[in-house]
């Protein structure tokens, strides 16, 4: 599915809707250039899961963890990493464990990161940051396809 | 009373560092082995390389700290190490080394939060700071304002809601093709340009609180660059100058506002971005007009170092707040 998002508030609201169709250990990839709105969308998803604290860019820390009762969201950012480094992170420990994972800049992990996931692509219109964003949500997995259908009904 | 000598070890990010500090304020040695040259090729910190280089460096760096201080291993009273926050692989190198060292010498292990260390860098050089104070912590991973009742008692009164100031510097520098690390690269480019020729927003959010947001400024700078590209060759310097000005103005104004509201007469600065000359000058100038004193560590103590770790750990040693040998490292989970 594809939709247009006109401002930061709308991006967060979209995240909250996405959160409603996700399960507690789902995997979401956030793809888009610097400043596209990936962290904003991640914040919306965290809000939608009931997390009220700070959701900031994990570029420097590589990973933030948000705890909501017994559940948790792992917020990754691989902007600074290449393929080998992503393989060396010990990511399986997190992806196998309980918790939803949101991964910004997953591109370098292609062929290593699981494909069973929601792929969210955020792109600029006419290469202009002042304009709206095109958000396209796709998946190759049947399970996630169902979630996209549910999301379409919410949007 | 006998002098207390603490060995500090710091490997949370770029630097492999070791230092010996006497009684919490006398720096006997301060050795830093930077990995910045390697990282420059990649445009950022690369964790796996960071930890591998830390392993290669650490024994030599610690040894040099003893040589520089003219001391032998047995002379020290405790081993302090950064165990949070930072890159996990990198933290573990320093932590494991420190545990082995402490165990072999039968000295207590002292665990330090990297950010507490940065704040303490002020005390290392200025014993005349009067508390309460406000402290601005600005680095690649953090942008926070603290209200400090004392050196070890403080509350976070504001933080960034998205990007840290240092992260914005790094990303914009990379986008403009100015290099890494972004802070010094932008500062250098800004010196060749003029702020105000192009316009970027000052993002204050609510003027009455101490929250920061640098993501919008980053995007605005990148957008302007996309539109300017190819039009004018020298424009990159003006853009760098305006970006630096926009970011620094917000940091200074919010710090001053906090000082006024909390009625303190000192502002402390800490973290790598506190090395930015423009920030230091503007903070001192504006605070001076209000009779507020500004303290910032000297440049070598703004960036990551182990003297701040050994310094603050002295107080833990005195109160016998030792860490167990099964101490763990914590990456970016905990802040202040």
Interface residues (C-beta under 8 A of the other chain):
Chain A: X34 X35 X39 X40 X54 X56 X57 X58 X59 X60 X61 X62 X63 X64 X65 X79 X80 X81 X82 X84 X85 X88 X89 X127 X128 X129 X130
Chain B: X42 X43 X44 X45 X46 X47 X48 X49 X85 X87 X140 X141 X159 X160 X161 X162 X163 X164 X166 X167 X171 X175 X215 X218 X219 X220 X222 X223 X226 X331 X332 X333
